[in-house]
Amino acid sequence: TYVVEDQNSLTWFVYDGAPIPFSPWKFSEICKTPTESLLEETTHIITPDKQQDFVRLQCPEGTTYFYLMNSDGTKIQQLGESLTKPSQATDMKWSSDGSHVLVTLASNKGTELYRFDIQKMLNDPAIQPIQLATDSVMIYGAVWQPIVNNDIVEEKPTPEPTQTSNDLVAFMAETNLATNNNTDIYTMRMDGSAVTNLTHDPAKDFNANDYNPAWSPDKKQIAFISDRGGNSTGNIDIFVMNPDGSNQTRLTNNPGLDDFLAWSPDGKRIAYFSSPLDEFYATGQLIIMNSDGSNKTVITQEPGYYYFQGWSPDGQKIIFGKPRLVGNRFKDIGIYIVDIDGKNQHEWFVGNFDQLHWEDSEHFLGIVQTGTDTQPQ
């Protein structure tokens, strides 16, 4: 199953090409001043159970709407009132239980982080998203702490507080430039309280930039990217730490860029992109390593531009994108599947994918745009 999105609507298709019968929603008709279709912009994130879609609509006049839509198109419901101030939703994330969404809104004054309580907002249209207050100038990459299965929780009835609370959010932020001019990793409670800087320690990180936090599936560690030591080595490497910021450990030490990491479903491995150059559009390889940094295995066949898309549920395969460079422009993205040992790599599809989600070890769901601006397919 995959999704095709054109400039005005969203349509779901099964893989054999037969569309699910429903009338696509014309998002452009919602805007107060619909003009050219290219000026209406929609962003979508699929729920963890893949049954619904959280939609952000940006209209030409600057109004922003948020909706929840069923995957079969049978229902769409607005969440809260529209936002009329000029802003851009730069990031949207579902909580692992599908109960909340974090939305980062950016404007020329900085960024703001909002929490959408989905069920409450569905039950009462008057309920608005809650702004989570921080002292930061810019906030990026907010990610929810995973909710661990009951059998794991029951094995440790009295774990440490930093490992039991399921309401933590990790994020990266730039704070007041008068006191701290770098990017750090923070955590806070789901209500915006207990904001804690985990990585700012000039004596240890040399005023480094730390970013892209990623929770381990068992919520016991946070992996992140850091350029600490970059003034002398040029390294941008992968680190892990405990949820309270302790035990910060380097996993890679590459004279270039290691980034775009993703934990395997069981938390035993980490996939990432590695390049010998710290440059935009630098070529490199996709690598899988153990969660302690050992046993690094290159899984792509040659250096290139790669985008990791996701682990299979059984942790034995990954799916990734390889854009096709035509002149100085990327045209289409080839979608590949490969075993974690680098074997059995094959191209599955060519298109412009926005999201891919595995349904089981053999099938996945995605949002894809194909065709042209004038003739979407």
C-alpha positions in Angstrom: 0.0 0.0 0.0 1.2 3.5 -0.7 -0.2 7.1 -0.9 -0.2 9.4 -3.8 -0.4 13.1 -3.1 -0.9 15.8 -5.6 -1.0 19.5 -5.0 -4.6 19.6 -3.9 -5.6 16.2 -2.6 -4.5 12.9 -0.9 -5.4 9.5 -2.4 -4.6 6.1 -1.1 -3.7 3.2 -3.4 -3.0 -0.5 -3.0 0.3 -1.7 -4.4 -1.3 -3.4 -7.5 -2.4 0.1 -8.6 -6.1 -0.2 -7.8 -7.3 2.9 -5.9 -9.4 2.5 -2.8 -12.7 4.0 -3.8 -13.3 7.4 -2.1 -13.3 11.1 -3.2 -10.0 12.7 -2.3 -10.2 15.8 0.0 -9.6 19.0 -1.9 -7.5 20.9 0.5 -7.2 23.9 -1.7 -11.0 24.5 -1.4 -10.5 25.0 2.4 -8.2 28.0 2.0 -9.9 31.4 2.1 -8.0 32.6 -1.0 -7.3 29.6 -3.1 -5.1 30.6 -6.0 -2.5 28.5 -7.8 -2.4 24.9 -6.5 1.3 25.2 -5.9 0.7 27.7 -3.1 -1.3 25.3 -0.9 1.0 23.1 1.0 0.1 19.9 3.0 2.3 17.9 5.3 1.3 14.4 6.5 2.4 12.0 9.3 0.9 8.6 9.5 -0.2 7.3 13.0 1.9 4.5 14.6 -0.9 2.0 13.8 -1.1 3.3 10.2 -4.9 3.8 10.4 -5.0 7.6 10.4 -3.1 10.6 9.0 -2.3 13.9 10.8 -2.4 16.7 8.2 -1.1 20.2 8.3 -2.5 22.6 5.6 -0.7 25.9 4.9 -2.8 28.3 2.9 -1.5 31.2 0.7 -2.8 33.9 3.0 -0.7 32.3 5.9 -3.5 30.5 7.7 -2.6 27.0 9.0 -5.1 24.2 9.6 -4.6 20.8 11.3 -6.7 17.7 10.5 -7.0 14.1 11.4 -8.0 11.9 8.5 -8.8 8.2 8.3 -6.6 6.1 6.0 -9.6 5.0 3.9 -10.7 8.6 3.4 -14.1 8.1 5.2 -13.6 11.0 7.6 -11.6 14.1 8.1 -11.9 16.3 11.2 -10.3 19.6 12.0 -8.2 19.8 15.2 -8.6 23.1 17.0 -9.0 26.5 15.4 -6.9 27.6 12.5 -3.7 29.6 13.2 -3.6 32.9 11.6 -0.1 34.1 12.5 2.6 33.6 9.9 4.4 30.4 10.8 5.6 27.2 9.2 5.3 23.7 10.6 8.9 22.5 10.4 8.4 19.2 12.3 5.5 16.9 13.4 5.9 13.8 15.5 3.4 11.2 16.9 3.8 9.8 20.3 4.4 6.0 20.2 1.0 5.3 21.6 -0.8 7.5 19.0 -2.3 9.8 21.7 -0.4 13.0 21.0 1.3 14.9 18.3 4.2 17.4 18.8 4.3 20.2 16.2 7.1 22.7 15.8 6.1 26.0 14.3 8.7 28.4 13.0 8.4 32.1 12.3 10.8 35.0 11.9 10.9 35.4 15.7 12.0 31.8 16.5 10.2 28.5 17.0 7.3 27.3 19.2 6.5 23.8 20.3 2.8 22.7 20.6 1.2 19.5 21.9 -2.0 18.2 20.3 -4.0 16.0 22.6 -5.8 14.1 19.8 -8.7 12.4 21.6 -9.6 15.5 23.6 -9.5 17.7 20.5 -11.7 15.2 18.6 -14.2 15.2 21.5 -14.3 18.9 21.9 -13.5 21.2 18.9 -13.0 24.1 21.3 -9.8 22.6 22.7 -6.7 24.1 21.3 -3.1 22.7 21.1 -1.0 23.5 24.1 2.1 25.5 23.7 5.1 24.1 25.6 7.1 27.0 27.0 10.9 26.9 26.9 13.6 29.6 27.2 15.0 28.6 23.9 15.2 30.8 20.8 15.1 27.9 18.3 13.7 24.4 19.0 14.2 21.5 16.6 13.8 17.7 16.4 11.5 17.0 19.3 11.0 13.3 19.8 8.8 11.4 22.3 10.2 8.9 24.8 9.1 5.4 23.8 6.5 3.5 25.7 7.9 0.2 26.7 5.8 -3.0 26.5 4.3 -4.1 29.8 6.5 -7.2 30.0 9.6 -5.1 30.1 8.1 -2.7 32.7 7.1 -5.7 34.9 10.6 -7.1 34.9 11.8 -3.9 36.6 9.1 -2.7 39.0 11.3 0.0 40.6 13.5 1.4 37.8 15.1 4.8 38.0 12.8 7.8 37.6 14.5 8.9 34.3 13.7 5.5 32.9 10.1 5.1 34.0 8.4 8.3 33.0 6.8 7.9 29.6 6.1 11.6 29.2 9.6 12.9 28.5 10.3 14.7 25.2 13.9 15.1 23.9 14.7 18.0 21.6 17.6 20.2 20.4 17.6 23.9 20.9 19.6 27.1 20.7 19.2 29.1 23.9 19.9 32.7 24.7 22.8 33.7 22.5 24.2 35.9 25.3 25.0 32.9 27.5 25.2 29.9 25.1 25.8 30.1 21.4 25.6 26.4 20.6 22.9 23.8 20.1 22.3 21.3 22.9 20.1 18.3 23.7 17.3 18.9 26.2 14.5 16.9 27.8 11.3 18.1 29.3 8.0 16.7 30.6 5.0 16.4 28.3 3.5 19.5 30.0 6.6 21.6 29.3 8.0 21.5 32.8 11.4 20.3 34.0 13.4 21.5 31.0 16.9 20.0 31.4 20.0 20.7 29.3 21.7 17.3 28.9 24.8 18.2 26.9 26.1 21.7 27.7 29.3 21.3 29.6 32.1 23.5 28.2 34.7 21.5 30.2 33.7 18.3 28.4 32.1 19.2 25.1 34.2 22.3 24.2 31.1 24.3 23.5 30.0 21.8 20.8 26.8 21.6 18.8 24.8 18.5 19.8 21.7 17.6 17.8 19.3 15.0 16.4 18.4 13.1 19.6 16.9 9.6 19.1 15.6 7.4 21.9 16.5 3.8 22.1 13.5 1.5 21.9 13.9 0.6 25.6 14.1 4.3 26.5 17.3 3.8 28.4 19.5 5.7 26.1 19.5 8.7 23.8 21.7 8.7 20.7 22.7 12.0 19.3 25.1 13.7 16.8 27.9 16.1 18.0 30.8 18.1 16.5 32.6 18.2 19.8 36.3 18.2 19.0 35.4 19.5 15.5 37.7 22.5 15.8 40.7 20.3 15.7 39.5 17.1 13.9 36.5 18.1 11.8 34.6 15.1 13.1 30.8 15.0 13.4 30.1 11.7 15.2 27.5 9.6 16.9 27.2 9.5 20.7 24.9 7.9 23.2 24.0 8.9 26.8 21.6 8.1 29.6 18.3 10.0 29.7 19.7 12.2 32.5 22.8 13.2 30.3 25.2 10.9 32.1 27.6 8.4 30.6 28.1 10.2 27.2 30.0 7.8 25.0 31.3 8.2 21.5 30.3 5.4 19.1 32.0 6.7 15.9 35.2 8.5 15.1 35.1 9.3 11.4 37.1 12.3 10.0 33.9 13.6 8.3 30.2 13.2 8.9 28.3 10.5 10.7 24.6 11.4 10.9 20.9 10.4 10.2 21.0 7.6 12.7 18.1 5.1 13.4 17.8 2.5 16.1 16.8 -1.1 15.1 13.5 -2.2 16.6 15.2 -4.3 19.3 17.7 -1.6 20.1 20.7 -3.8 19.4 21.9 -2.0 16.3 22.1 1.5 14.8 22.0 2.4 11.1 23.5 5.7 10.0 25.0 7.6 7.0 28.8 8.1 6.9 30.8 10.4 4.7 34.5 11.3 4.7 33.5 14.9 4.1 31.4 17.2 6.3 29.7 18.9 3.3 26.2 19.3 2.1 25.4 16.7 -0.6 28.7 14.8 0.2 28.6 11.2 -0.9 29.0 8.4 1.6 27.8 5.0 2.6 25.0 3.5 4.9 26.5 1.6 7.8 25.0 -0.6 10.5 26.8 -1.0 13.8 26.0 -2.6 17.2 24.6 -0.2 19.8 27.9 -0.1 21.6 29.7 1.1 18.4 31.2 -2.3 17.5 30.9 -4.4 14.3 30.4 -1.6 11.8 29.2 -3.1 8.4 28.8 -1.1 5.2 25.5 -2.2 3.6 25.5 -0.1 0.4 27.5 -1.1 -2.7 29.2 2.1 -3.6 29.5 5.7 -2.3 26.5 7.8 -3.1 23.7 10.0 -1.8 21.6 7.8 0.5 18.6 8.4 2.8 17.8 5.8 5.4 14.0 5.2 5.5 13.3 2.5 8.0 14.0 -0.9 9.6 11.8 -3.8 8.9 9.8 -4.9 12.1 12.0 -8.0 12.5 15.2 -5.9 12.2 16.6 -8.0 9.4 16.2 -5.5 6.5 16.3 -1.8 5.9 14.8 0.4 3.2 16.6 3.4 1.9 16.4 6.0 -0.8 19.1 6.9 -3.4 18.3 10.1 -5.3 19.3 10.2 -9.0 21.5 13.2 -9.7 20.9 14.7 -13.1 23.3 17.5 -13.8 23.2 19.5 -10.5 19.7 18.5 -9.5 18.2 15.4 -7.9 15.4 14.1 -10.0 13.9 10.9 -8.7 14.6 8.7 -5.7 15.2 5.0 -6.1 13.8 3.0 -3.2 16.0 0.0 -2.2 15.6 -2.9 0.2 18.7 -4.7 1.6 19.5 -7.2 4.3 21.4 -5.9 7.3 24.6 -7.7 6.2 24.5 -5.8 2.8 23.2 -8.7 0.8 20.2 -9.0 -1.5 20.0 -5.3 -2.3 17.4 -4.5 -5.0 15.5 -1.5 -6.2 11.8 -1.6 -5.4 10.4 1.6 -6.7 11.4 5.0 -8.2 9.5 8.1 -7.0 9.6 11.0 -4.6 8.8 9.4 -1.2 8.1 11.6 1.8 7.5 8.8 4.4 7.8 5.0 4.5 6.4 2.8 7.2 6.8 -1.0 7.4 3.5 -2.9 7.9 5.2 -6.2 8.3 8.5 -7.7 7.2 7.4 -7.8 3.5 5.2 -4.8 3.1 5.3 -1.1 3.8 3.2 2.0 3.6 4.4 5.3 2.2 3.5 8.8 1.1 4.7 9.4 -2.5 4.4 12.1 -5.1 4.8 11.0 -8.7 4.1 12.6 -12.1 4.5 16.3 -12.8 3.2 19.5 -11.3 0.6 19.7 -14.0 -0.3 16.0 -14.2 0.1 14.3 -10.8 -0.3 10.6 -10.9 
